Amino acid sequence: MRGESVAELWVVLQEYEGLPPEYNQEVLAEAQEVVEHYPAGRLQLCAVQLRAPLPDLTEKSLEENFRTIRPERLYVLEHRGLAQYTTEGYVAALSWLIREREPALIVTSATANGQDWVPRLAAQLGLPLVARCLSFRLEQEALLSLRALYGGRAYVQTRMRLPRLPALVTFVPGTRGIPPATHPPRGRPPEVITYRPPLGTETFSQRLRSLAVEAPAAEEVELEAAEKIVAGGRGLGREGFAELATFARLLGAAVGASRVATDRGWVEPERQIGATGKSVSPRLYIACGISGAAQHTSGIREAQTIVAINPDRNAPIFALADLGLLGDAREVLRRAAELLQEETVGT
């Protein structure tokens, strides 16, 4: 912070249905590494939480937010207009806190909400922004970052001079995976400081009104946030993806694909997993007709359980899999879908 020997790095926490999502943990882990490698004196890791006025934070609530790494401070911004996410509310509240505290760097996950309020905050305050980073480091007068270009087919390292601070960064979710929980978490419990920003009713736009929150179908969930993924490759064929989608819907899983499948137009490019696609960290990953080239497996190394279905017993994917099924992926998926449907009818 200006005027003090200790600068602050903020991680703005996000919530989903009132609970802290897993990607908060990986942003905190990345930010902790930045703090540890900061060359120009001491950098303090702080978290920021925006919410409606509630009773004091409980120890359980702190454990849910900081299961792996504990920041030194937690700034809680309370206002009744922050009960639900709004662009105007987040920008106004964070603008006020930035003027109060003057941090060195502000980081959040590049979710739909994060990519909404961060650029607006940068434009309003005239601050530098690096969006969708895969990694970043803070020097005394510069921000170093790694980003993907051309849909992940190329990477660029950038060095942005910071004539004035703070700078803003959004971090691609799923990039480094969720760090394992530690007991107790690293660090002491954070010092909790509550602020009530003086935001007027005019801050919260009446042009938008929240009617309801409807969860998408499992197969439409963004890959980075999916707990189950069923992915197909060359061995599945174009027609096989219809059967894969049926099975994924019954399983409550998202649909993924290898680069070959997306290049041939069998699946939209947003579903590609691998070095030139997305990195994922689901609890269950089922690879169907995917050989297991390094380009693809680099994107699934954070998956907890990997099941591979392939007719080639020498396919490299089996070396990475926790369970391997030797056979035609379409036949296996068809039979598995029948079993799931029978189980659903039976219940």
N, C-alpha and C positions, 0 to 999 in steps of 0.2 A: 504494500500500500504506500502511496506517496507520503513523504514526510515521516515514514517509519522505516526501520531496518528490516522489517518482515513484510514481504509481499504475500498476497493471497491468491490461490488458485481455487476457483469455485466450480463445483459440479452441481448443476441444477438437476435435482431429482425429478423423475416423472412418475405418474401413477396410472394404473389401469384398473378400473372398477374398484377404486379405493385402496388397492394393494400395490406395493412397490414391485415393478416388473424386474425380471432377471437382468435385463441389459443395464440397469443402474449399477450393478456390481462390476461389470466389465469396464464401464467408464471410470468408476472409482479406482479400479486396479491400474488402468492406463494412466490416470492422473497421479496416482501414488508414485509410479515410476518417473514421471516428469519431475515431481517434487524431489525425489532422491537424486536425480541427475542435474538439478538446476545448478549452474556454475557460479552464479553471482550472488552468493549469500543465501540466506534462509528463505524458503518458500513454504507457506503454510497451506495445507489442504483443508478446504472448507466445503460444506455442502449447503445447498439452499433448497428449502421446501416451501411450496406455496399451497395454502389451504384456507378453508373457512375456519372461523374461530372454533376451537375445540378445547376440552379440558387439557391439562398439562400432558406432555408426552410421557408415556409409560416406558419402563425398561424393555418391555416386550416389543413396543413399537420401534425403539431404537435398534433392537436386535434384528428386526425384520428388514430395516433399511441398511444396516451395516453388518451383514453376516460374515464378511471377509475382511474389510478394511474400515477402520473408524477414522473419520476426519478429526481434525483438532477442534473445529467448531461446526455447529449446525445453526444456520440462520433460518428462522421460521417466519415467513411472511403471512400474516393473518388478515383476512378481509372477507366479509360475507360474499363479495362478488367473485371470490376465488373458489367457491364451492364446486364449480365446474370449469373446465378449461375454456377460456376465450382468448383470442389473440390480443385484444385491447387490454384485458386484465393483466395478462402475463407481462406484456411490454411495459405497461405503466408501473406495475409493482417493481419489476426488476430495474427499470430506469431510475426509480427513486432510490433503491438500495445501492445501485452502482454509484450514484452521486454521494451517498452517505459513506460508503466504504472504499471506493476506488480500487477494485481488485486488479491483479495483473492479467489474469486469463479466466475466461468463463467457458465451460465445456458442458455439453449435454449430448444425449443420444440423437442420432439423425432419424428419428421417427417422423411420422406425419406431423405431429404437433411440434416437434423440435425444428423441423424444416419450415414450419409456418412462422413461429414467433421470433426465431433467431435472426433471420435477415431483416425483419421489420425493426427489431431492436437496434441492429447495426445501422440501418438507414436513419433511424430517428436520432441516434446519438453520434453518427458519423464515425463509427468504429470499424476497424478492419475485421474481416470475416474470412475464414477458410472453412468451406463446407465439405462434408462427407469425407473426413480424413480416415485413413487406415492406421495411421500412427502420427504422433506429433511430439515435438520437444520444444521447450522454451529456453532461449538464451537470454542474455542480458538485454539485447536490443533487437532480437529477431525471433521469429517463430518458424521452426522447421516442420515440414509436414510431408506425408506420403499420401498420394491420391491416385485413384484409378481413372483412366480415360477410355473413351471409345467402348463403353459397355464392359470394361474390365479387360480389354485386350492390350492395354498398355498402362504403364505406371509412370508417374512423374513425382520427383522430389522438388519441393519448392522451399525457398527461403524468403520470408516476408519481413522486411524491416518494420520495426514498431516505433515510430517516432513518438507515439503516445499510447498509453495503455488505458483501458484493457483491450484485449483482442477477444474475438469470439470464435469458437470451434464447434462443429458438430462431428460426432464420431459414429462411423457406420456400425450399427448393431450386428453382433455375430462375428466381428472381425477377429477378436482374440478369444472368444468363448468365455463361459462363466467360470471364474476362478473357484476352486473348491473352498467350501466354508471351513473356517478355522475356529477352534474352541480353546480359549476365547479368541475373538477376532483380533487382528493386529491393532495395537494402540489402545489407549485409554478411552473410556466413554467420552464422547464429544461434549464440549461446553455448549449448551443450548441457549441461544439468544433470540428472543421473540420480538418482532417488529410489527407494528400496525400502521402500514403506510397510509398517508392521508389522501386516499383516492375518493373523488366525488362520484356521484351516481352517473354523471355524464361520461365517465371513463368507460363504462360498460355499455356497448352499443346496443340499441334496441332493434337494430336491423336484423339481428340473428336471435333466434329463440330456440332453446333446446327442448325438443319434444320427447325424445326417447333415445336410448342407446341400444342398437341391435347388433349382436355379434355376427360376423360373416360366417358362412359355411366353412367347415374345417379345411376343405380343399382350396379355399380362396384366401386363407390366412397367409400373410407375408412369411416367406420361408425363414427369415431370421427369427421370427417369433414362434414358429411352429414347434410343438412338442413331439409330433410324429410326422415323418415324411416318407412317402413312397415315391421313388424316383425310377425313371426308365431310361434306357440307352439304346444303342444300335440294335442289340439282340431282340428288342421288343417289337420293333417295326412300327410303322404309322398306325396300323389297325390296333395294335396292342395297347396303345395309350387310352383307348376307350375303355378297355377292360381294367387298366390300371386306375383310371379315374373312378370307375365303379367301386373297385376294392377300396380305394382311399376314402371314398365317401362313407362306406360301411364301417371302416376302421376309425373314422374321425381324424384323418391325416391330410396334410397338405401334399400337393403334387409337385415333384421336382423332375429334373431331367439333366442328362449329360450334354456336353457341347454338341456332339454329333446330332442329337435329337433336335436341338434348337436350330442348328445350322440348316437342317433339312426341312425345317418348318413344321415339324410334328407338334411342337409346343412353343408357346410364346417365349421370347428371350428372357423375360423377367423370371422364368422358372429354372434358369440354368444355374447349376451348382458346380463350383470348381474354381481354379485359379483365375479364369476369365469370367467367372460368374459370381455367385454369392457363397460366402462361408456360412455354414449352419452349425447349430449345436443342439439338435433335438435329443430327446430321451431315447427315441427309436428311429432308426434309419433303415429302410428296406430298399436295397439296390436290385433292380430287376433288369437283366440283360445288359448290365454295365460291366465292361471288362476290368476296369479298375486302373486306368492309366493315371500317372502322377498328376496330370492336369485336373482330374476329377477328385481324386482322393485327398488332395490338399485342402479341399473345401469341406471335408466331412470328418476331419481328425478330432474335432471336439464333440462328435456324437457319442452318447453314452453306450448305446448298444447298436451294432451294425449287423443286419441280416442280408446275406448275398444270395441271389438266385441266378444261376448261370449253368448252361449245359457243358461248358468247357471246364474240366476239372483243373486245368492249369491257369485259369484266369487269375490275374494278380489281385483281384478284389477279395479272394478267399483268404489271402494272407492278412488282411486287415479286419476281416469279419469275425464277429463273436459266434455267429452261427451261419453255416453254409448249406445251401440246398442245391444239389446237383440235378438239374432238369430244365425243361423249357419253361421260361418265366410266365408265358401266357397260360399254359396249362395249370401251373401252380396258382397263379392269381385267380383263375376261373374256379378252381376247386376251393380255394380259401374263401372266395366271395360266397360260394354256395354254403359253406359251413357257417359263416357269419350270419347269412340270411336265415338259416335253420335255427340258429341260436336266438336270433331276434324274434322269430315266430314262436319259439318255445317258451319265451319269457312273457 
